[in-house]
Amino acid sequence: MNNRASLVAPQAGATLNTWLDFLLAIHPTEIDMGLERVSLVAERMGLNDLGQTKIVTVGGTNGKGTTCAMIEAALQLSGQTVGVYSSPHLLKYNERVRINGVDVSDESLVAAFEAIEAARAEISLTFFEYATLAGLYLFKQAKLDVVLLEVGLGGRLDATNLIDADIAVVTSIDLDHQDYLGDTRELVGAEKAGIFRANRPAIVGEPDCPSTLLDVANRVGASLYRVNSEFSYRCSDKDWHYQGQHFDLDNLPFPYLPQPNAATVIAVLEHLCPTISAEIIAKAVGTTQLAGRLESLNDSPKVIVDVAHNPHAARYLQSRLASIPKRRLVALCGMLKDKDARSVLQTLSADVDQWFLCDLSVPRGATAAELAALMPSGASASTYTEMSAAWEAMKTQLQPEDVVIVFGSFYTVAGFKDLFKGENFV
C-alpha cells in the first residue's frame, strides 16, 4: 500500500482547509481524465441525475465562466433558482459552487466531502472530481430550477460530463492543454463536442467551427445551433442586435464581458427559457461583470487584471486594450510553464511598452527568466522572482495616464489582487 492510499480522511469537525489538503494528497496525479471512477461514485450517491433540474453544460477554450455568469444573471432576474459550478477559483475555494448567486459555505462543502468520502470506498478521485461531486451533491439538495456546469478540461472525459446536459454549449475552440486535448483545432473540437447529447440543443459560439465538432454532433444526433447559422448578431456604434430562431432583439447594450459570449448566452436562453423578457436579457448581458475578466482595480493610472493565459485569450485581450486611451501600456505577467507562453507574449509584445515578468510560485509555474527567453528581440522586459518586487519596481515608473495590465494566469490575478489591497494612488 502506498502512502497516498494509506492517508486517513479528516475527522469530524475538520476545517475546509484540512479537507482540501487531504484531497490534494490522496490521488497520484492532478489531472486524470476519464469518467469511469467518478461516474461510479456519482451512481452510488444518486448524483448522475438531478431530477427535474435542467442541466446546462458549458465547454470551450475561453469564455466559459463569463457565459455562465450572464446566464446565471438572466435566470435570477427571471425568478428562477440556479446553481453554478465553475473552476478554478480566484481567492476562495467556495467560489467554485454558487447557489442563487452566493458562494456555498465551508460547512456545506465539508458535509459534501464527508458524503463523498463515505461513498467512494476503494475508488480514488482527483481534486477536481471531488469538487464536481460536491457541487452536484449540494445542487441536488437545493432542488434548483437550473444548474450550470462549467467544463474543467476538454469535455468528453471531463468529470462534469458524467451527467447528461439538457443543453450543451461550446463557447470557443482554440489550442490549450495540448497534452490532453491534442495539438490541432480538429482534435480539440472533437473533445469539446463530447458533451453533446442526442436530440438536445448543442449551441456553438465558435464562428470557425472544426469539421470534427460537426461530425460528433451528427453522430450523436445533437440539435446544432451555431453562430452565423441558426443565430447571429451585428453591432453598430451605439448598440447591437441579436437574431435567432425565436428572439429578434434590437438596441441591446454592449456587454462588459466578451461580445461573442453575450450572443451565445442569448442563444442558450432561447432554448432554456423562451418566454424570458427582452428587458431581462438586456439587463443581464449589459451589466454582468466577473472577477478577473478585464477587471479594473484603479482608474489613475488604470490598473486592469485579466486571467488570459492562452493565445485565443491573448488576442481578445489585445483587441480590448487597443480601445483604451493611454500614454503607455505596462504589463505584469506570470504564467504556467505548460501554457503556450511564447504565443501569448508575442501576441501582446507589439502593444506593451514595458514588461515586468515574475515567477509563479506554484509547482506548474514558469520562472520570469523562462518567460523572458520567449520574448521577441527588442522587448523591454525586467524579471523578478517575486510578484511584490515586480509591482514595487513598476509603481516607481507609472504616470496617471498609463494603463497597467496584469495577466497570464488565475494564480497571477489572484496573487496581484491580494497584493493590491490597500493601494492608494493619487
C-alpha atoms as one frame of an Amber mdcrd trajectory, in Angstrom:
protein
   0.000   0.000   0.000   1.461   3.396  -0.956   1.482   6.494   1.237  -1.388
   8.058  -0.661  -3.659   5.064  -0.209  -2.937   4.973   3.499  -3.858   8.608
   4.140  -6.664   8.935   6.670  -9.631  11.179   5.920 -10.145  14.198   8.177
 -12.097  13.585  11.352 -15.499  15.062  12.169 -15.263  18.791  12.764 -12.266
  19.241  10.441 -11.977  22.550   8.613 -12.412  23.076   4.890  -8.664  23.747
   4.526  -7.889  20.423   6.196 -10.143  18.677   3.707  -8.606  20.491   0.735
  -5.113  19.449   1.848  -6.334  15.853   2.083  -7.954  15.942  -1.366  -4.777
  17.299  -2.937  -2.746  14.473  -1.383  -4.791  11.336  -1.999  -4.647  10.980
  -5.807  -1.338  10.405  -7.610  -1.945  12.972 -10.365  -3.673  16.359 -10.532
  -5.282  15.541 -13.888  -6.539  12.002 -14.534  -9.111  12.206 -17.295 -11.871
   9.642 -17.671 -15.399   9.140 -16.370 -15.316   5.587 -15.045 -14.208   6.306
 -11.461 -16.187   9.483 -10.870 -19.316   8.048 -12.511 -19.265   5.030 -10.201
 -19.155   7.256  -7.131 -21.863   9.519  -8.569 -24.070   6.480  -9.120 -23.568
   5.331  -5.535 -24.624   8.801  -4.355 -27.519   9.194  -6.787 -25.872  12.208
  -8.419 -25.910  11.125 -12.058 -29.450  12.509 -12.340 -30.694  15.703 -10.701
 -34.363  15.011 -11.348 -36.363  17.978 -12.627 -33.376  20.343 -12.579 -32.313
  21.479 -16.046 -28.599  20.956 -16.728 -26.613  23.338 -18.947 -23.025  22.189
 -19.535 -20.678  24.883 -20.842 -17.405  23.970 -22.547 -14.915  25.886 -24.670
 -11.321  27.081 -24.698 -12.243  30.505 -23.297 -15.442  32.247 -22.248 -16.965
  29.502 -20.112 -17.027  31.475 -16.881 -18.367  34.645 -18.472 -21.056  32.707
 -20.314 -22.171  31.003 -17.099 -22.219  34.339 -15.251 -24.512  36.010 -17.808
 -26.890  33.034 -17.957 -26.945  32.960 -14.158 -27.825  36.666 -14.033 -30.663
  36.275 -16.543 -32.134  33.296 -14.696 -32.021  35.045 -11.332 -33.629  38.174
 -12.767 -36.416  35.997 -14.161 -37.085  34.467 -10.734 -35.531  31.047 -11.250
 -33.267  29.262  -8.788 -29.837  28.472 -10.195 -26.605  26.762  -9.229 -23.231
  27.344 -10.879 -20.218  25.057 -10.745 -17.029  26.695 -12.037 -13.258  26.406
 -11.780 -10.654  27.397 -10.930 -11.348  29.843  -8.125  -9.562  33.161  -7.692
  -9.441  33.850  -3.961 -11.549  31.254  -2.125 -12.368  27.641  -2.940 -16.031
  28.348  -2.132 -16.278  30.354  -5.388 -16.476  27.037  -7.255 -20.047  26.351
  -6.104 -22.662  29.121  -6.146 -26.343  28.745  -5.309 -28.603  31.669  -6.199
 -25.600  33.939  -6.588 -23.998  33.102  -3.223 -20.847  31.025  -2.697 -21.632
  27.977  -0.569 -20.322  27.866   2.997 -17.321  25.975   4.353 -19.712  23.814
   6.358 -21.710  22.823   3.266 -18.574  21.831   1.372 -17.235  19.824   4.301
 -20.554  17.957   4.565 -20.395  17.191   0.848 -16.805  15.927   1.112 -17.742
  13.701   4.052 -20.563  12.170   1.990 -18.265  11.598  -0.986 -15.578  10.055
   1.194 -18.122   7.642   2.677 -19.374   6.642  -0.782 -16.104   6.314  -2.695
 -14.632   3.480  -0.561 -11.894   1.905  -2.714 -12.201   4.374  -5.599  -9.550
   7.069  -5.924 -10.705  10.526  -7.040  -8.865  13.642  -8.177  -9.220  17.043
  -6.539 -11.421  18.196  -9.456 -13.610  15.089  -9.305 -14.254  15.671  -5.613
 -15.162  19.280  -6.402 -17.563  18.251  -9.154 -19.323  15.684  -6.989 -19.541
  18.196  -4.140 -21.249  20.679  -6.445 -23.743  18.091  -7.686 -24.415  16.933
  -4.111 -25.237  20.458  -2.930 -27.243  21.284  -6.056 -29.385  18.164  -5.651
 -30.094  19.046  -2.021 -31.155  22.570  -3.082 -33.627  21.286  -5.733 -32.823
  24.069  -8.194 -34.541  25.031 -11.436 -31.285  25.150 -13.425 -27.684  24.069
 -12.850 -24.827  25.454 -14.947 -21.765  23.201 -15.125 -18.540  24.742 -16.402
 -16.316  22.101 -18.006 -12.880  21.932 -16.409 -10.825  20.431 -19.238 -11.979
  19.414 -22.711 -15.440  17.915 -22.391 -15.677  14.280 -23.415 -13.681  12.955
 -20.455 -14.273  15.801 -18.008 -15.968  14.973 -14.700 -18.839  17.371 -15.497
 -19.772  15.083 -18.386 -20.902  12.312 -16.023 -24.359  13.898 -16.101 -26.383
  14.392 -19.295 -26.786  18.010 -20.343 -30.210  19.252 -21.380 -28.342  21.994
 -23.264 -24.660  21.777 -24.213 -22.635  24.879 -25.068 -19.243  25.310 -26.745
 -18.119  28.929 -26.491 -14.845  28.882 -28.450 -12.265  26.464 -29.838  -8.521
  27.029 -29.879  -5.343  25.379 -28.678  -4.790  24.907 -24.943  -3.957  21.865
 -22.802  -2.450  20.239 -25.911  -1.010  17.337 -23.895  -4.559  16.248 -23.065
  -6.741  17.542 -25.908  -4.474  17.348 -28.953  -2.417  19.846 -30.912  -4.911
  20.739 -33.664  -8.238  22.570 -33.555  -9.836  19.485 -35.111  -8.746  17.272
 -32.218  -9.776  19.903 -29.674 -13.157  20.333 -31.367 -13.928  16.629 -31.093
 -13.115  16.666 -27.367 -15.258  19.744 -26.719 -18.181  18.169 -28.595 -18.138
  15.197 -26.227 -20.716  16.995 -24.044 -23.371  16.876 -26.817 -26.390  14.607
 -26.344 -28.929  13.097 -28.740 -31.936  15.247 -29.629 -30.822  18.045 -27.323
 -29.582  21.546 -28.236 -25.850  21.929 -28.863 -25.140  25.655 -29.001 -21.854
  26.683 -30.609 -20.475  30.211 -30.304 -17.258  29.450 -32.210 -17.555  31.007
 -35.704 -14.752  28.919 -37.252 -16.118  25.544 -36.292 -13.863  22.493 -36.917
 -15.480  19.783 -39.011 -14.829  17.298 -36.211 -17.285  19.089 -33.910 -19.938
  18.877 -36.606 -19.111  15.202 -37.135 -19.623  14.431 -33.434 -22.903  16.366
 -33.373 -24.187  14.428 -36.377 -23.025  11.101 -34.976 -24.760  11.532 -31.611
 -27.824  13.236 -33.104 -27.497  16.561 -31.271 -29.529  19.572 -32.455 -26.883
  22.052 -33.605 -27.471  25.764 -33.090 -24.462  27.693 -34.447 -23.438  31.325
 -34.591 -23.753  32.791 -38.100 -26.131  29.983 -38.986 -29.035  29.392 -36.596
 -28.302  32.594 -34.672 -26.315  35.748 -35.424 -25.576  39.235 -34.143 -24.366
  42.553 -35.519 -23.024  45.669 -33.839 -23.478  49.363 -34.514 -21.672  52.294
 -32.919 -24.173  52.519 -30.067 -25.669  49.073 -29.509 -26.111  45.621 -31.020
 -28.774  43.327 -32.450 -29.416  39.599 -31.946 -31.284  37.427 -34.431 -32.217
  33.845 -33.603 -34.957  31.351 -34.367 -37.208  32.700 -31.587 -35.677  36.004
 -30.468 -35.165  39.152 -32.519 -33.671  41.756 -30.186 -32.685  45.335 -31.053
 -30.876  48.069 -29.109 -29.013  45.727 -26.781 -26.396  47.433 -24.565 -22.789
  46.471 -25.124 -21.626  43.956 -22.506 -18.719  44.347 -20.104 -17.872  40.720
 -20.910 -16.933  39.410 -24.387 -19.497  40.203 -27.074 -19.421  36.721 -28.709
 -20.235  35.150 -25.341 -23.163  37.519 -24.813 -24.650  36.392 -28.128 -24.112
  32.747 -27.180 -25.879  33.379 -23.872 -28.966  34.679 -25.659 -28.919  31.581
 -27.875 -28.961  29.463 -24.715 -31.846  31.463 -23.269 -33.874  30.891 -26.456
 -33.938  27.197 -25.584 -33.790  27.349 -21.805 -36.493  29.938 -21.113 -38.120
  31.131 -24.359 -40.612  33.364 -22.503 -37.926  35.467 -20.803 -38.398  39.189
 -21.443 -36.180  41.328 -23.660 -35.683  43.698 -20.712 -34.230  40.955 -18.525
 -31.922  39.777 -21.313 -30.680  43.317 -21.923 -30.005  43.870 -18.229 -28.243
  40.516 -17.777 -25.878  40.854 -20.732 -25.383  44.586 -20.255 -24.489  44.685
 -16.567 -22.870  41.362 -15.634 -19.226  41.518 -14.645 -16.895  38.781 -13.461
 -13.815  38.981 -11.256 -10.560  38.608 -13.161 -12.063  39.308 -16.573 -10.890
  42.762 -17.671 -11.490  43.784 -14.077 -10.488  47.352 -13.269  -8.840  47.867
  -9.884  -7.792  51.505 -10.258  -8.518  54.460 -12.536  -5.421  56.675 -12.494
  -3.256  55.026 -13.546  -5.705  52.462 -14.863  -4.923  49.005 -13.467  -6.674
  46.046 -15.100  -6.421  42.341 -14.266  -7.333  39.548 -16.656  -6.887  35.774
 -16.422  -5.884  35.456 -20.118  -3.469  32.512 -20.325  -3.604  31.157 -23.880
  -3.260  32.605 -27.409  -7.010  32.892 -28.033  -7.500  34.876 -24.825  -4.416
  36.990 -25.559  -5.827  38.041 -28.936  -9.086  39.103 -27.322  -7.243  40.966
 -24.573  -5.170  42.760 -27.218  -8.325  43.924 -29.011  -9.852  45.314 -25.818
  -6.679  47.063 -24.651  -6.318  48.762 -28.034  -9.516  50.749 -27.411  -8.349
  52.222 -24.072  -6.707  55.674 -24.280  -3.253  55.657 -22.697   0.220  57.130
 -22.641   1.908  53.748 -22.197   0.803  50.136 -21.736   2.755  48.401 -18.973
   2.356  44.662 -18.334   2.911  42.482 -15.285   2.844  38.834 -16.331   3.288
  35.447 -14.688   2.365  32.175 -16.411   2.321  28.418 -16.004   5.051  26.516
 -17.813   2.600  24.163 -19.552   0.936  27.055 -21.395   1.907  28.421 -24.820
   3.641  31.382 -23.240   5.620  32.209 -26.363   2.481  32.825 -28.434   0.805
  34.772 -25.631   3.777  37.074 -25.090   4.380  37.612 -28.792   0.713  38.418
 -29.392   0.889  41.326 -26.962   4.523  42.350 -27.423   3.895  44.987 -30.097
   1.408  46.794 -27.841   3.223  46.626 -24.494   5.772  49.372 -23.862   7.371
  47.750 -20.839   7.196  44.251 -19.366   7.559  43.187 -15.738   7.799  39.379
 -15.590   7.532  37.415 -12.353   7.909  33.830 -11.169   4.751  31.942 -10.258
   5.489  30.082  -7.039   3.322  27.039  -7.766   4.523  23.623  -8.966   3.496
  24.310 -12.583   4.722  27.902 -12.528   7.196  29.259 -15.060  10.056  31.459
 -13.905  10.396  35.040 -15.066  13.682  34.075 -16.733  11.915  31.361 -18.726
   9.284  33.855 -19.869  11.944  36.417 -20.784  13.624  33.850 -23.049  10.388
  33.601 -25.038  10.037  37.343 -25.608  10.689  38.736 -29.086  14.017  40.508
 -29.509  13.922  44.167 -28.596  11.165  43.854 -25.999  11.816  45.773 -22.784
  11.427  43.197 -20.015  12.562  43.047 -16.388  12.444  39.822 -14.383  11.570
  39.272 -10.719  11.357  36.200  -8.529   8.533  37.783  -6.504   5.400  39.493
  -7.813   5.616  42.009  -4.980   9.078  43.088  -6.140   7.852  43.462  -9.724
   4.945  45.612  -8.570   7.121  47.808  -6.345   9.519  48.412  -9.235   6.675
  49.158 -11.642   4.992  51.661  -9.329   8.004  53.947  -9.299   7.676  54.435
 -13.060   3.917  54.818 -13.504   2.233  58.011 -14.617  -1.504  58.783 -14.236
  -2.114  58.350 -17.983  -0.545  54.862 -18.106  -2.516  51.610 -18.328  -1.320
  48.550 -16.405  -2.432  45.063 -17.445  -1.785  42.185 -15.026  -2.408  38.827
 -16.678  -1.168  35.325 -17.536  -2.916  33.003 -15.092  -5.602  32.729 -12.445
  -2.700  32.479  -9.988  -1.270  35.772 -11.261  -4.551  37.638 -10.924  -5.315
  36.143  -7.507  -1.849  36.980  -6.226  -1.988  40.522  -7.531  -5.471  41.218
  -6.162  -4.264  40.141  -2.747  -1.152  42.323  -3.148  -3.165  45.307  -4.354
  -5.357  45.526  -1.255  -4.931  48.878   0.371  -3.116  50.515  -2.538  -3.914
  54.215  -2.746  -2.978  56.023  -5.935  -3.412  59.784  -6.041
